[in-house]
Amino acid sequence: MEKIKFQSEDGIIEFFVEEQTTVAGITYLLVSDSQDDEANAYIMKDVSEEGSEEASYEMVEDDELVAISKVFEQMLDDVDLEM
């Protein structure tokens, strides 16, 4: 499983990439904070500027979170995402 690093206000945070999808031209990542069965999962949205050399992601919230989590649940039959 791929492990990626994110720069946050609190420093560098590492996540495991569980899955990736594109909806309406926007790339989303399903990431987790560990490889354990009870890991915390987050959905990150690519908000990079066009032509940027570095990717920029932000956490998905509210209605968008509900919609995109359903997409990931369909992709991952054996995973139950709880909010």
N, C-alpha and C positions, 0 to 999 in steps of 0.2 A: 504494500500500500504506500502510495506517495505521501511524503510528509513535506509540508510547505510552511514557510515562516511569514508572519504578518507583522508589520511595524504598527504598533498602537501607541496611544498616549502614555501607556504604562511600560512601554518597552517592546521587546520582540516576543511574540506568542507563536507557538508551533501547533499546527493542526494536521490531522490525517485527512486526506481527500478520500471520501467514501464514494462519491459519484459526481458527475458533471452533466449538465443539460443546458440547452439553449431554448428559450421561449421568447417569441416575438423579437428575435435578434439580440436578446440579452443573455449573457452567459451567467449561469448560477452554479455554485459549488455547494455540495453537502459535505460538511467537514465535521470531524469529531475531535474531542480533546484527548482521547486515548483509544486503544484498541480493545478495551474491555467491553463485555456485553452491556454494561450499564453506563456507557459513556454519554457525555453531554454532546448533543449535535447542534449545529448551527447552519443556517443557510446564508451564504455570502453572495452578493450581487456584484458583477463586474461594472464598475463606474469609471473605467479608464477613459481618458480623452483619446480621441482618434489620433493615431500616429505616435502615441506615447510609447517609450521604450519599456516602462515599468507598468505592471498591472496594478490597478487600484480597486479594492473591494470594500464594501460596507455590508453590515448585517441587515438582513431583510426583516421587516417588522409588519405588524398589523395584518390588513387584508391580503397584502402581497405574500406574507408568510404563509397564510392559510392556503392560498392558491398554489404556490410553488411546492409546499410540503406534500400536497396531494399528487403532484407530478412525480416527485421522488418516491412516494409510497407505491405508486403504480410501477415504477421502474424496479423497485427492490421488494419483491414479493414477500421475502422472509423478514422484513424489517417493519417494526411498528413505531411510527414517530408520534410522540406524545408532546403536547404543548402545555 
